[in-house]
Amino acid sequence: MERQSGRTATVTFGELPPDALLTADEVGEWLKVARRQVQRLEIPWIDLGRKTPRYQVKDILAWLQTRRRDGGRRRA
């Protein structure tokens, strides 16, 4: 994420390199879910130490493919 004037600039996640590391907050912003939900989704992550999980873009994209559903009814 690029910072401008102390604020995080909007980044199109498709523009990130596959090996880029994201925080749970950044993944949540991308997926439009809360940070806590990111931690519950069981997306593969890298442990960089105490309270420092990071998520690789390529792992997030692969995880999203496993969650893909084709048509049919949505769960309530």
C-alpha positions as CSV (number, residue, x, y, z in Angstrom):
1,M,0.0,0.0,0.0
2,E,1.3,3.4,-0.8
3,R,0.9,6.2,1.7
4,Q,0.0,9.7,0.8
5,S,-0.2,12.5,3.4
6,G,-0.5,9.9,6.2
7,R,-3.4,8.2,4.5
8,T,-3.4,4.8,2.7
9,A,-3.8,5.3,-1.0
10,T,-6.3,3.1,-2.8
11,V,-4.6,0.2,-4.6
12,T,-6.1,-2.1,-7.1
13,F,-5.2,-5.4,-5.7
14,G,-4.9,-6.9,-9.2
15,E,-1.9,-4.6,-9.7
16,L,0.0,-6.2,-6.8
17,P,2.8,-8.7,-7.5
18,P,1.8,-12.3,-6.5
19,D,4.5,-12.4,-3.8
20,A,3.3,-9.1,-2.2
21,L,2.6,-9.4,1.6
22,L,-0.6,-7.9,3.0
23,T,-1.8,-7.3,6.5
24,A,-5.2,-8.7,7.7
25,D,-6.6,-5.1,7.5
26,E,-5.5,-4.9,3.8
27,V,-6.9,-8.3,3.0
28,G,-10.2,-7.3,4.7
29,E,-10.3,-4.1,2.6
30,W,-9.8,-6.1,-0.5
31,L,-12.4,-8.7,0.3
32,K,-14.8,-6.2,1.9
33,V,-14.9,-8.0,5.3
34,A,-13.7,-7.2,8.8
35,R,-10.2,-7.9,9.9
36,R,-11.5,-10.5,12.4
37,Q,-13.3,-12.3,9.6
38,V,-10.1,-12.5,7.6
39,Q,-8.5,-14.3,10.6
40,R,-11.5,-16.7,10.7
41,L,-11.5,-17.5,7.0
42,E,-8.5,-19.9,7.1
43,I,-6.7,-18.1,4.3
44,P,-3.1,-19.4,4.3
45,W,-0.8,-17.0,6.0
46,I,2.9,-16.4,6.9
47,D,3.9,-16.1,10.5
48,L,6.4,-13.2,10.9
49,G,6.3,-13.3,14.6
50,R,4.0,-12.5,17.5
51,K,0.8,-10.9,16.2
52,T,2.3,-10.4,12.7
53,P,0.5,-12.6,10.2
54,R,0.9,-11.7,6.6
55,Y,-1.0,-12.9,3.5
56,Q,0.6,-13.4,0.1
57,V,-1.5,-12.2,-2.8
58,K,-1.0,-15.5,-4.7
59,D,-2.3,-17.5,-1.7
60,I,-5.4,-15.3,-1.4
61,L,-6.2,-15.7,-5.0
62,A,-5.7,-19.5,-4.8
63,W,-7.9,-19.6,-1.7
64,L,-10.6,-17.6,-3.5
65,Q,-10.7,-20.1,-6.3
66,T,-11.4,-22.9,-3.7
67,R,-14.4,-20.9,-2.5
68,R,-15.9,-20.3,-5.9
69,R,-19.4,-21.7,-6.5
70,D,-21.1,-22.2,-9.8
71,G,-24.7,-20.9,-10.0
72,G,-27.4,-22.6,-7.9
73,R,-29.0,-21.3,-4.8
74,R,-27.1,-19.3,-2.2
75,R,-27.0,-20.4,1.4
76,A,-29.1,-18.3,3.7
